[in-house]
Amino acid sequence: MDIIHINDIKAFGYLGVLPEENVLGQWFHVDLKIFIDLSKAGKTDALEDTHSYVEIVQETKQLIQTKKYKLIESLADAVATRALGSDERIEKINVKVTKPTPPIPDFGGTVGVEITRERS
């Protein structure tokens, strides 16, 4: 199976369980692995034979910027659901959402979730 990698999509959103996260907002980073047959695109060199990187980046950023979720798990699922619904050629998608500055006392690291969803 072929894979399109789209890494480090960054967008500012108002996601989180704590009230201040929904007021102040924060940055989120998303990495995608799109499992799709790219053999036709490799032969034709035609954009219509692959999935548009621009489209999925814009859709992912829109979800972060316009929707309010408490959990990054919900955001990851929404990204996966939208991608699978946007192109029937996508067989599977892996979505990794990272919260670079989680509001955890005395913690300087990041937190994230990674999910994989398949076409049913």
N, C-alpha and C positions, 0 to 999 in steps of 0.2 A: 504494500500500500504506500502511496506517495503522501508526502506531508508538506504543507505550506506552513512555514514558521513566521509568525508576526510577533516580535518581541518589544517589550517596554512601551506599550501604549500608555500614555500618561494623561490623566484628566482630573480635574478638581470637582469634588462632590460633597454632598452632605449626608453621609452614611455613618451609622453607628448607633450603639445602644445608649450611650450617654447623651444627655440633652445638649451639652456644649458641642458635641460632634455635629449635631444637626443645625447649630447656629453658626459656628466658626468654620466648619468644613475642613477638608484636608485633601491631599493628593492621593491618588490610587494608581497603581501600575498593573497592567494586564499583559500576560503573555498567552499567545494562542498557538496551538498545533491543530491544523485543519487536515484531516485525513480525507483525501480526495484523489481520484484517478486523474493523473496529469499527463497520461500518455498521448491523448489527442492534442493537448496544448503543446506538448513537446514536438509533435510532428507538424502542426499547422502554424505555430507561432502567432496564434490569434487570441486576443484577449477574451473573446466570448467562449473560449474552450477551457478557461480556468475560472477561479473565483476571484472577484475583484478585491484586491488588498485595500484599496481606498474605501470601498463600501463597508467592509467589516470594521475597519478602524473607525470610521465615522459613526457607525451604529453602536460600537462599544463605548465610544466617548459620549454619545448622546445618552445612553443608559446611565452612565456615571453622573453626568451633569444634570439630568432632568428627573430621575427617579430617586425616591428616598427609600432606602432599605436599612434595617437595623443590622443585618448580618452580611458580611462579605460573601458568605455561602450563597445567599439569595441573589446577590449581584452576579456571581459566577454562573449560577443556574440560568439566570435571565439572559446572559450573553450566549451561553450554549444553546438555549432554546431558540433565541432569535436567529442564530447562525444556521442551525439545522432547518429552521423554517424558511430561510431565505434562499436556499439552493439545494435542490434535491440530490445533487451530485455529492454533497458532503455526507460521508458515511459515518464519521465520528469526529468529535472535537474534544480537545483538552484545553481547559481554561485555568490559568493560574492568576489569582488576584492577590496583590500584595498591598498591605497598608504600611507605608514606610515609617510613619510616626504614630504608632498606637499610643493611646493615653494610659500607659501602664507605668506606675511610679517606679523610679530607679531602674528603668529598662531602656537601653539605647538601641535595641535591635528592631527588626521588622517582624510582622506576622503575616501569614497568608494562608490561602486554601488553594487546593488544586483538585479539579473535578474532571471526569471524563464522561461524556454522554454519547450514546450511539443512536443512530436512526432505528426506530422500532419497526 
